[in-house]
Amino acid sequence: MRIKTFFLLAVICVLGLFQTAHAKIDSAVSNSFKATGAPLDLASSVNGKYVYVLTKGSVNIYTNDGKLEDAIAVDPSFNRISVSGLDLANLEDKIFLSSESTGNVQEISYSFIVSIDTAAAPFLGMPNAPVSIVIFSDFQCPYCSKLGPIFDEILQKNPETVKISYKHFPIRGHEQAGPAAVAAIAAQKQGKFWQYHDLLFQNMRELKQEKFLEIAASLGLDMDQFKKELSNPENMAQISKDQQDGANAGVKGTPSLFINGRKVKDRTAAGMQKLIDEELAKAKSRK
């Protein structure tokens, strides 16, 4: 009996300790903004950059400082929202909506339309074309090497309406991708970027300094000028800028393509042509 009483008193003492040990919380309002419309539900992007506020008939997308980026019209019956996506795994963001009244669930895939500086980028096609295709590429990327024939087909079908610009995005771990990009810029300064580009991909498994010089000589480049450009810090700065432009546009790997700022998910000729036709229709309607 004494043992039972002892254990009972011990339990009471332990419970008493838990009851008196209150956690303290230091809190402060880090941000607030007024939504356009009465919020029904909200969610945050996985990377924390955006807040999604569901109102009746609309998903309003804000930056985390309260700037309204855009809105997506949805069925007014939806009253719950969640968001998925994972930057590190290159999983695209998706919005999930549900309705308590109807039981319907809807998944929305989306991407932001981005602005990309192509002023210094080599290009194919018409300089003032209404449709701009931008590719972020790496000369040691096997998937990038397969896009040449697709671009040829695109330009044949759209000779007056498409411009294709190249942005350098050498991937970490591809040892020769950065030096190859510098060599390509050196060739660009002598008007031979695309010829050099094609030969780099044709010799992708043999990329090294000797090969860069060999390709340049085969194209009849001024070798003294070419060699000087290989150590020109301006060329590395251009590559760094291209990489930063890619990061700002959400590029995680190569190849990454954008058509008038819209990220291309279907990199087949048919998939790209579909987006091109949509952009041409938009341009026609604006006129």
Sine and cosine of phi, psi and omega as CSV:
sin_phi,cos_phi,sin_psi,cos_psi,sin_omega,cos_omega
0.00,0.00,-0.65,0.76,0.02,-1.00
-0.90,0.43,-0.59,0.81,-0.01,-1.00
-0.91,0.42,-0.71,0.70,0.01,-1.00
-0.88,0.48,-0.67,0.74,0.00,-1.00
-0.89,0.45,-0.63,0.77,0.01,-1.00
-0.88,0.47,-0.73,0.69,-0.01,-1.00
-0.91,0.41,-0.62,0.79,0.03,-1.00
-0.89,0.46,-0.70,0.71,0.03,-1.00
-0.90,0.44,-0.60,0.80,0.01,-1.00
-0.90,0.43,-0.69,0.73,0.02,-1.00
-0.89,0.46,-0.68,0.73,0.01,-1.00
-0.88,0.48,-0.65,0.76,0.01,-1.00
-0.90,0.43,-0.68,0.73,0.01,-1.00
-0.89,0.46,-0.71,0.70,0.03,-1.00
-0.88,0.48,-0.61,0.79,0.01,-1.00
-0.90,0.44,-0.59,0.81,0.04,-1.00
-0.90,0.44,-0.70,0.72,0.00,-1.00
-0.90,0.45,-0.60,0.80,-0.04,-1.00
-0.94,0.35,-0.48,0.87,-0.06,-1.00
-1.00,-0.05,-0.21,0.98,-0.03,-1.00
-1.00,-0.01,1.00,0.08,-0.03,-1.00
-1.00,0.02,0.74,-0.67,0.07,-1.00
-0.97,0.24,0.60,-0.80,0.04,-1.00
-0.95,-0.31,0.63,-0.78,-0.05,-1.00
-0.85,-0.52,0.78,-0.63,0.08,-1.00
-0.98,-0.18,0.89,-0.45,-0.07,-1.00
-0.75,-0.66,0.42,-0.91,0.06,-1.00
-0.42,-0.91,0.54,-0.84,0.06,-1.00
-0.96,0.28,0.91,-0.41,-0.05,-1.00
-1.00,0.07,-0.43,0.90,0.00,-1.00
-0.22,-0.97,0.46,-0.89,0.11,-0.99
-0.40,-0.91,0.50,-0.87,0.06,-1.00
-0.42,-0.91,0.29,-0.96,-0.03,-1.00
-0.99,-0.12,0.83,-0.55,0.00,-1.00
-0.98,0.19,0.45,-0.89,0.08,-1.00
-1.00,0.07,1.00,-0.09,-0.08,-1.00
0.95,-0.30,0.38,-0.93,-0.03,-1.00
-0.96,0.28,0.86,-0.50,-0.02,-1.00
-0.92,0.39,0.75,-0.66,0.12,-0.99
-1.00,-0.09,-0.56,0.83,0.00,-1.00
-0.26,-0.97,0.28,-0.96,0.04,-1.00
-0.52,-0.86,0.30,-0.95,0.03,-1.00
-0.51,-0.86,0.28,-0.96,0.03,-1.00
-0.87,-0.49,0.54,-0.84,0.09,-1.00
-0.91,0.40,0.41,-0.91,-0.05,-1.00
-0.89,0.45,-0.55,0.83,0.00,-1.00
-0.99,0.12,-0.03,1.00,0.07,-1.00
0.98,0.22,0.13,0.99,-0.06,-1.00
-1.00,0.10,-0.39,0.92,-0.13,-0.99
-0.74,-0.68,0.49,-0.87,0.10,-0.99
-0.87,-0.49,0.75,-0.66,-0.03,-1.00
-0.95,-0.32,0.91,-0.42,-0.03,-1.00
-0.94,-0.33,0.88,-0.47,0.03,-1.00
-1.00,0.03,0.86,-0.50,0.14,-0.99
-0.90,-0.44,0.05,-1.00,-0.03,-1.00
-0.91,0.41,0.95,-0.32,0.04,-1.00
1.00,0.06,0.15,0.99,-0.07,-1.00
-0.40,-0.92,0.61,-0.79,0.22,-0.98
-0.95,-0.30,0.91,-0.41,-0.02,-1.00
-0.99,-0.16,0.80,-0.60,-0.08,-1.00
-0.96,-0.28,0.87,-0.49,-0.03,-1.00
-0.90,-0.43,0.51,-0.86,0.26,-0.97
-0.94,0.33,0.28,-0.96,-0.08,-1.00
-0.94,0.34,-0.09,1.00,0.11,-0.99
-0.98,-0.19,0.18,0.98,0.14,-0.99
0.99,-0.11,0.13,0.99,0.03,-1.00
-0.99,0.13,0.81,-0.59,0.00,-1.00
-0.97,0.26,0.89,-0.46,0.01,-1.00
-1.00,0.09,-0.75,0.66,-0.02,-1.00
-0.15,-0.99,0.07,-1.00,0.02,-1.00
-0.68,-0.73,0.55,-0.83,0.04,-1.00
-0.89,-0.45,0.83,-0.55,0.03,-1.00
-0.96,0.29,0.72,-0.70,0.00,-1.00
-0.68,-0.73,0.17,-0.98,0.04,-1.00
-0.88,0.48,0.76,-0.65,-0.03,-1.00
-0.88,0.47,-0.26,0.97,-0.02,-1.00
-0.97,0.25,-0.32,0.95,-0.03,-1.00
-0.94,0.33,0.74,-0.67,-0.02,-1.00
-0.73,-0.68,0.12,0.99,0.06,-1.00
-0.71,-0.70,0.58,-0.82,-0.02,-1.00
-0.64,-0.77,0.58,-0.82,0.19,-0.98
-0.57,-0.82,0.30,-0.95,-0.08,-1.00
-0.73,-0.68,0.64,-0.77,0.08,-1.00
-0.81,-0.58,0.19,-0.98,0.01,-1.00
0.58,-0.81,0.40,-0.92,0.00,-1.00
-0.47,-0.88,0.95,-0.30,-0.05,-1.00
-0.84,0.54,-0.73,0.69,-0.12,-0.99
-0.89,0.45,-0.51,0.86,0.02,-1.00
-1.00,-0.08,0.11,0.99,-0.01,-1.00
0.85,0.52,0.55,0.84,0.06,-1.00
-1.00,-0.02,0.83,-0.56,-0.09,-1.00
-0.93,0.38,0.48,-0.88,0.04,-1.00
-0.94,0.35,0.61,-0.79,0.08,-1.00
-0.68,-0.73,0.53,-0.85,0.06,-1.00
-0.95,-0.30,0.71,-0.70,0.05,-1.00
-0.89,-0.46,0.79,-0.61,-0.01,-1.00
-0.87,-0.49,0.51,-0.86,0.07,-1.00
-0.59,-0.81,0.39,-0.92,-0.03,-1.00
-0.81,-0.58,0.84,-0.55,0.07,-1.00
-0.93,0.36,-0.54,0.84,-0.08,-1.00
-0.98,0.22,-0.56,0.83,-0.05,-1.00
-0.95,-0.31,-0.34,0.94,-0.07,-1.00
0.99,0.15,0.06,1.00,-0.02,-1.00
-0.97,0.26,0.57,-0.82,0.09,-1.00
-0.80,-0.61,0.67,-0.74,-0.04,-1.00
-0.71,-0.71,0.64,-0.77,0.06,-1.00
-0.93,-0.37,0.75,-0.66,-0.01,-1.00
-0.85,-0.53,0.87,-0.49,0.14,-0.99
-1.00,-0.01,0.62,-0.79,-0.03,-1.00
-0.40,-0.92,0.28,-0.96,0.14,-0.99
-0.49,-0.87,0.44,-0.90,-0.01,-1.00
-0.99,0.16,0.57,-0.82,0.12,-0.99
-0.99,0.11,0.84,-0.54,-0.12,-0.99
-0.92,-0.40,0.37,-0.93,0.07,-1.00
-0.97,-0.24,0.79,-0.62,-0.07,-1.00
-0.82,-0.58,0.79,-0.61,0.01,-1.00
-0.97,0.23,0.87,-0.49,0.01,-1.00
-0.87,-0.49,0.32,0.95,-0.09,-1.00
-0.85,0.53,-0.62,0.78,-0.05,-1.00
-0.98,-0.17,0.04,1.00,-0.10,-0.99
-0.99,0.13,0.68,-0.73,0.13,-0.99
-0.92,0.40,0.52,-0.85,-0.07,-1.00
-0.58,-0.82,0.30,-0.95,0.13,-0.99
-0.87,-0.49,0.49,-0.87,0.03,-1.00
1.00,-0.10,-0.31,-0.95,-0.07,-1.00
-0.99,0.11,0.75,-0.66,-0.07,-1.00
-0.89,0.45,-0.51,0.86,-0.02,-1.00
-0.93,-0.37,0.52,0.86,-0.03,-1.00
-0.89,0.45,0.55,-0.84,0.02,-1.00
-0.94,0.35,-0.34,0.94,0.01,-1.00
-0.91,-0.42,0.85,-0.52,-0.01,-1.00
-0.94,-0.34,0.87,-0.50,0.10,-0.99
-0.97,-0.24,0.79,-0.61,0.03,-1.00
-0.87,-0.49,0.77,-0.64,0.05,-1.00
-0.89,-0.45,0.75,-0.66,0.17,-0.99
-0.99,-0.16,0.86,-0.51,-0.22,-0.98
-0.68,-0.73,0.27,-0.96,-0.05,-1.00
-0.67,-0.74,0.77,-0.64,-0.10,-1.00
-0.96,0.28,-0.07,1.00,0.12,-0.99
-0.94,-0.35,0.24,0.97,0.00,-1.00
-1.00,-0.08,0.91,-0.42,-0.04,-1.00
-0.90,0.43,-0.51,0.86,0.02,-1.00
-0.94,0.34,-0.59,0.81,0.05,-1.00
-0.89,0.45,-0.60,0.80,-0.08,-1.00
-0.91,0.41,-0.30,0.95,-0.06,-1.00
-1.00,-0.02,-0.02,1.00,-0.09,-1.00
-1.00,0.09,-0.28,0.96,-0.04,-1.00
-0.80,0.60,-0.80,0.60,0.01,-1.00
-0.88,0.48,-0.55,0.84,0.03,-1.00
-0.92,0.39,-0.68,0.74,0.04,-1.00
-0.90,0.44,-0.63,0.78,0.04,-1.00
-0.86,0.51,-0.70,0.72,0.00,-1.00
-0.90,0.43,-0.66,0.75,0.01,-1.00
-0.88,0.48,-0.71,0.71,-0.03,-1.00
-0.93,0.36,-0.56,0.83,0.06,-1.00
-0.90,0.43,-0.60,0.80,-0.01,-1.00
-0.99,0.16,-0.41,0.91,-0.10,-1.00
-0.74,-0.67,0.85,0.53,-0.13,-0.99
-0.91,0.42,-0.46,0.89,-0.07,-1.00
-0.96,-0.27,-0.13,0.99,-0.19,-0.98
-0.85,-0.52,-0.01,1.00,-0.07,-1.00
-0.79,-0.61,0.67,-0.74,0.14,-0.99
-0.84,-0.55,0.76,-0.65,0.00,-1.00
-0.91,-0.41,0.89,-0.46,-0.03,-1.00
-0.94,-0.35,0.59,-0.81,-0.05,-1.00
-0.95,-0.30,0.78,-0.62,0.08,-1.00
-0.85,-0.52,0.69,-0.72,-0.04,-1.00
-0.99,0.16,0.74,-0.67,0.04,-1.00
-0.57,-0.82,0.91,0.42,0.01,-1.00
-0.88,0.47,0.74,-0.67,-0.07,-1.00
-1.00,0.06,0.66,-0.75,0.09,-1.00
-0.86,0.51,0.73,-0.68,-0.05,-1.00
0.97,-0.23,-0.34,0.94,0.11,-0.99
-1.00,-0.04,1.00,-0.08,-0.21,-0.98
-0.86,0.51,-0.60,0.80,-0.08,-1.00
-0.99,-0.14,-0.02,1.00,-0.05,-1.00
-0.91,0.41,-0.67,0.75,0.02,-1.00
-0.91,0.42,-0.79,0.61,0.06,-1.00
-0.85,0.52,-0.58,0.81,0.04,-1.00
-0.91,0.41,-0.62,0.79,0.03,-1.00
-0.90,0.43,-0.66,0.75,0.05,-1.00
-0.88,0.48,-0.69,0.72,0.01,-1.00
-0.89,0.45,-0.61,0.79,0.01,-1.00
-0.91,0.40,-0.61,0.79,0.05,-1.00
-0.92,0.39,-0.62,0.79,0.06,-1.00
-0.88,0.48,-0.65,0.76,0.06,-1.00
-0.93,0.36,-0.61,0.80,0.03,-1.00
-0.85,0.53,-0.61,0.79,-0.03,-1.00
-0.94,0.35,-0.20,0.98,0.11,-0.99
-0.93,-0.37,0.31,0.95,0.10,-1.00
0.97,0.26,0.36,0.93,-0.07,-1.00
-0.80,-0.60,0.55,0.84,-0.07,-1.00
-0.87,0.49,-0.79,0.61,-0.15,-0.99
-0.93,0.38,-0.57,0.82,0.08,-1.00
-0.91,0.42,-0.67,0.75,0.02,-1.00
-0.92,0.39,-0.67,0.74,0.05,-1.00
-0.80,0.60,-0.76,0.65,-0.04,-1.00
-0.90,0.44,-0.65,0.76,-0.03,-1.00
-0.95,0.31,-0.53,0.85,0.09,-1.00
-0.88,0.48,-0.71,0.70,0.00,-1.00
-0.93,0.36,-0.56,0.83,0.04,-1.00
-0.92,0.40,-0.45,0.89,-0.01,-1.00
-0.93,-0.38,0.51,0.86,-0.16,-0.99
-0.84,0.54,-0.53,0.85,-0.04,-1.00
-0.99,0.11,-0.08,1.00,-0.06,-1.00
-0.87,-0.49,0.31,0.95,-0.11,-0.99
-0.93,0.38,0.82,-0.57,0.10,-0.99
-0.21,-0.98,0.11,-0.99,-0.10,-0.99
-0.83,0.56,-0.69,0.72,-0.02,-1.00
-0.88,0.47,-0.61,0.79,0.00,-1.00
-0.93,0.36,-0.63,0.78,0.03,-1.00
-0.86,0.51,-0.68,0.74,0.01,-1.00
-0.94,0.35,-0.63,0.78,0.00,-1.00
-0.89,0.46,-0.70,0.72,0.01,-1.00
-0.90,0.43,-0.68,0.74,0.00,-1.00
-0.87,0.49,-0.69,0.73,0.01,-1.00
-0.90,0.43,-0.62,0.79,-0.02,-1.00
-0.91,0.41,-0.40,0.92,0.01,-1.00
-1.00,-0.06,0.03,1.00,0.04,-1.00
0.96,0.29,0.48,0.88,0.00,-1.00
-0.97,0.26,0.42,-0.91,0.14,-0.99
-0.93,0.37,0.95,-0.32,-0.17,-0.99
-0.95,0.33,-0.55,0.84,0.04,-1.00
-0.90,0.44,-0.71,0.70,0.02,-1.00
-0.91,0.42,-0.68,0.73,-0.02,-1.00
-0.86,0.51,-0.72,0.70,-0.03,-1.00
-0.90,0.43,-0.62,0.79,0.04,-1.00
-0.89,0.46,-0.64,0.77,-0.03,-1.00
-0.93,0.36,-0.40,0.92,0.01,-1.00
-0.91,0.41,-0.38,0.92,0.03,-1.00
-0.91,-0.42,0.27,0.96,0.01,-1.00
-0.98,0.19,0.89,-0.46,-0.03,-1.00
-0.89,0.46,-0.39,0.92,0.04,-1.00
-0.88,0.47,-0.54,0.84,-0.02,-1.00
-0.94,0.33,-0.64,0.77,0.08,-1.00
-0.91,0.42,-0.59,0.81,0.03,-1.00
-0.90,0.44,-0.61,0.79,0.03,-1.00
-0.90,0.43,-0.66,0.75,0.02,-1.00
-0.91,0.42,-0.67,0.74,0.02,-1.00
-0.88,0.47,-0.64,0.77,0.02,-1.00
-0.91,0.41,-0.68,0.74,0.04,-1.00
-0.86,0.51,-0.68,0.74,0.01,-1.00
-0.90,0.44,-0.64,0.76,0.02,-1.00
-0.92,0.38,-0.65,0.76,0.07,-1.00
-0.87,0.50,-0.64,0.77,0.04,-1.00
-0.91,0.42,-0.71,0.71,0.02,-1.00
-0.87,0.50,-0.66,0.75,0.02,-1.00
-0.90,0.43,-0.49,0.87,0.01,-1.00
-1.00,0.06,-0.04,1.00,0.02,-1.00
1.00,-0.01,0.30,0.96,0.00,-1.00
-0.95,0.31,0.77,-0.64,0.02,-1.00
-0.91,-0.42,-0.39,0.92,-0.03,-1.00
-0.36,-0.93,0.01,-1.00,-0.02,-1.00
-0.86,-0.52,0.46,-0.89,-0.13,0.99
-0.98,0.22,0.57,-0.82,0.15,-0.99
-0.85,-0.52,0.80,-0.60,-0.06,-1.00
-0.85,-0.53,0.54,-0.84,0.04,-1.00
-0.73,-0.69,0.70,-0.72,0.08,-1.00
-0.90,-0.43,0.92,-0.39,-0.11,-0.99
0.75,0.66,0.67,0.75,0.05,-1.00
1.00,0.09,-0.11,0.99,0.02,-1.00
-1.00,-0.03,0.78,-0.62,-0.02,-1.00
-0.93,0.37,0.74,-0.68,-0.01,-1.00
-1.00,0.06,0.85,-0.53,0.02,-1.00
-0.99,-0.17,-0.53,0.85,0.05,-1.00
-0.97,-0.25,0.97,-0.25,-0.10,-0.99
-1.00,0.01,0.25,0.97,0.11,-0.99
-0.97,0.23,0.29,-0.96,0.03,-1.00
-0.87,0.50,-0.64,0.77,-0.01,-1.00
-0.92,0.40,-0.66,0.75,0.00,-1.00
-0.90,0.43,-0.65,0.76,0.02,-1.00
-0.94,0.33,-0.60,0.80,0.01,-1.00
-0.89,0.45,-0.57,0.82,0.03,-1.00
-0.87,0.50,-0.72,0.70,0.02,-1.00
-0.92,0.38,-0.62,0.79,0.03,-1.00
-0.88,0.48,-0.71,0.70,0.00,-1.00
-0.89,0.46,-0.63,0.77,0.02,-1.00
-0.89,0.45,-0.67,0.74,-0.01,-1.00
-0.93,0.36,-0.59,0.81,0.05,-1.00
-0.92,0.39,-0.61,0.79,0.05,-1.00
-0.90,0.43,-0.63,0.78,0.06,-1.00
-0.88,0.47,-0.71,0.70,-0.01,-1.00
-0.89,0.46,-0.63,0.78,0.00,-1.00
-0.92,0.40,-0.66,0.75,-0.02,-1.00
-0.92,0.40,-0.55,0.83,0.01,-1.00
-0.93,0.38,-0.54,0.84,0.03,-1.00
-0.95,0.31,0.00,0.00,0.00,0.00
